[in-house]
Structure formats: C-alpha cells, structure tokens
Amino acid sequence: MAELQAHGLTVNPPAGWEGRIFRRPEAGELAATGAGEQVVGMSAPVGERSFPVVQIATLALPLDVADYGSDLVDDLRPNDALVILKEFDPADAQQALFQRAGFPRPLSPNDFQASTLQRRLDGQGGYQAFFQESGRAFCLYVVLGDLTRRAAVVPGVNQALATFVVEPLVAPAP
Amino acid sequence: MAVLITLLAVVVALLAVLVAGLLRSHAEILRSLHGLGVNLDPDGQPPGPRGLTVPRPEPRAEPRTAADLAGVTPAGDAASFVVVGAQHPTLLAFLTSGCSTCADFWSAFSDSKHLGVPGDARLVVVTKGEEAESSARLRKFMPREVPVVMSSAAWDAYDVPVAPYFAYVDGPTGRIIGEGAAASWQQLVGMMEQALVDAGIDPAVSSSRGRRSRRRRLDGRAREALVDTELRSAGIEPGDPSLYPRTAADLQAPPTPEAR
C-alpha cells in the first residue's frame, strides 16, 4: 500500500490495511468555507481546536468514523486490528499525562488488556499510551478483535507502527 | 467554357477529398465508442437516456487484476483503500469535476443510502490527482457518504480511457468483474448486474460487509448526543474533572467526590 502523508504525519499501511490521516474542520473553518463547499465528517465543537487523527485498520474504514473508532470496533473480526493515533494540543506536551517521550513501539502482546478499551466488548483487547514526539502530544490507541489472538496479530500491528513518522511542527512565519 | 468545366472539376475533387476525410473521422469515432462498449446500432437494444443503449463491458482476452487505492482527499487529508483482498466487492467510479455526464453521477452519489449498489459493493470515487483536478471544485459537490480519493496513479493502474468510467472488483480475488463507461446510474447498474451474472454472482446477494453496513451507523452528531446521554446518566456533567485527566493515573482513578 502506498504511503500516506498529511498534517506532518506519515504512515505506510502494510498490505491488507487501509488508513486515513485527517483533521476535523474547526467551527471557524466551516464558516470561512465558500458557499456550497461540503465538509465530510463531524466538525469540532465551537471554540475547540482540532488536531490530526490517523486511523489504520485491517478492515474497511467508513467515511465518518469516531476518532477512537468506537462505532467500528463492533465489526472487528478475530484477526483484525485497529490503530488510532490522535494528536492533542502541542501545549499539552508539557503536562504529566504526556511525559512519556517517544513513540511507543514495538508493542508486546502482553501490553494488551481487556480493560483498556473505550468500549468494552467481550473478547477484545486494547492498548493505550499518551506520549510526546517531536514536540507534539499524542495518544496511541490499539484495539484487537480477539485478545486471545494477540500473539498472532500484534506482529502485524508492530509492522504498521514501525512506519509511523512524526514531523516537528513548523512554526508559522512571523 | 473549358475553364469553367476545369474549375468545376477541381471543386468536385476537393469536395470529394473533404467528404472522404469526414467519413474517415466518423469511422474513428464509431470505433472508439464501440471500444468503450457503447452500441449505437439502431436495430439493437432500445436507446437509453441521451440516445445511448445500455453498454456491455468489453470482454477482455485476459482477466485483469485490480489495485489498491491511495491518494489525497479533496479536503487535503490522506486516505488509502484496500480493494484487492478485501472481504467485500468494490465499485470504483472514475469521475472528473468538469464533465457534464459526471455531474449526474456526483448528484446521484449525494444520496448513496438509496442507490442500491449491485452486490452491495463499497462505492469509492476516484478522480485524478491534484496536478490534473481541482480539489476546491470537488469540495463543492463531493458526496458526504461516499469516499473520494484523488489519484492519477489509480487512473493509470486501471487504464481509464474516459470519464465517467467504472470498474467492479471482486474483493477476495482482486479480479475486475466488469468495467466500462455509462451515461447514467441506471445504465451503470444494468451493466454491472449483467457482469456479475456473467461471472456467476447473484447481484442481489449481499456481501458480509453489506450485512454489516446495514446495521444502523450513527453519524458524528448522533454519536455525540448518545455519549452525552450516557455520561449524564452516570452523573458526569460537562466540565467534570474526570473528563480532563492530567496524568496516566487519572485514567484509572475513580471519580473524585466533588465530581458527583
């Protein structure tokens, strides 16, 4: 599969994975778009800034999926995996929550727990980590369709995680 | 008198050359249309919209294999789609922002829930890349529920000769079951259903993805409302400190007394 690059993030989904890198439009951006311009996907609440999200998975990604894939996890089959990289405000990188430095990879099958799920579905397992990289703040969230299959599925997840590249933010010109 | 006759002969000769050239050009046009699967035979099938009969996909000597898609979206995001090896079939629609026939398809895709894609295939629109297509123009009419990816490489991979053009791919085998040009959604459905039947597939049978997709899927605003309801039922109101974890430990800690 070809490399995806947008918003200072790069990922090269392995064969059989599909993905997207997107940023939900902010309320102000919606007002600024020209008449008739359509915006796909839910916009950020008024006054809230939005940041890029990377979603890659071993199944089809519907057009308007929640940031953490909460409406997609029902479709995960035993050998499926969903990887989410969600960015937060770079200013948050100073907070203790994001004190971990560097992208968490590779992952071990034992890193996945049934309790680490945004939506707890029987049989599934999840991994979540907050970290900072290149001055940016992120959450990595991975869901496995079947926790008992983690030894077989996590190598594929690691293959995908190895392709992530985070570029430092470029400060706007004065 | 002789001069007049000579002049007339020259004019007739020039006209004959002109007519021959026009006939040759007409033959080339007919040959190209036939190659695209368009049949203008007045003794053939009844004409469809715009005077064209329902086109049949041109049979190929060898079955073609499809290719996965990757590119940018009109909104400036990046997206990739698995076509080969997917559990579901995929209907690719190669459109442009400028052709008048494509405009009918853009309009039809704006109401994708009621389209009735043959075989419940996943519909993906593919335009040429940003070097050949206007993303600003596409944003004005791209459908909300059908993914659009801009990729000139995909046009090359599928050897797209003209727009609008369509390719129906069987996911598990990656084989292109049917492809061709069409002037309307009805024509396209007829063409693809025939291709599916020719391939031994019942167009009315849904794929496993189709069964999944028919489960009610909430849009973004409905999801937000549902989450708000669930949080409120648990006693968590907007601004609750538990919604703003500051450390990793906060993610595991129970709600503080003042949050209730």
Interface residues (C-beta under 8 A of the other chain):
Chain A: M1 A2 E3 L4 Q5 A6 H7 P13 A15 G16 W17 E18 G19 R20 I21 F22 R23 P25 T33 G34 G36 E37 Q38 V39 V40 G41 M42 S43 L59 A60 P62 L63 D64 A66 S70 D71 D74 D75 Q95 A96 L97 Q128 F130
Chain B: D68 A70 G71 V72 T73 A75 G76 D77 A78 A79 S80 F81 V82 G85 A86 Q87 H88 R122 A136 R139 K140 F141 M142 P143 R144 E145 V146 P147 A153 R209 R212 S213 R215 R217 L218 D219 G220 R221 R223 E224 P245 R246 T247 A248 D250 L251
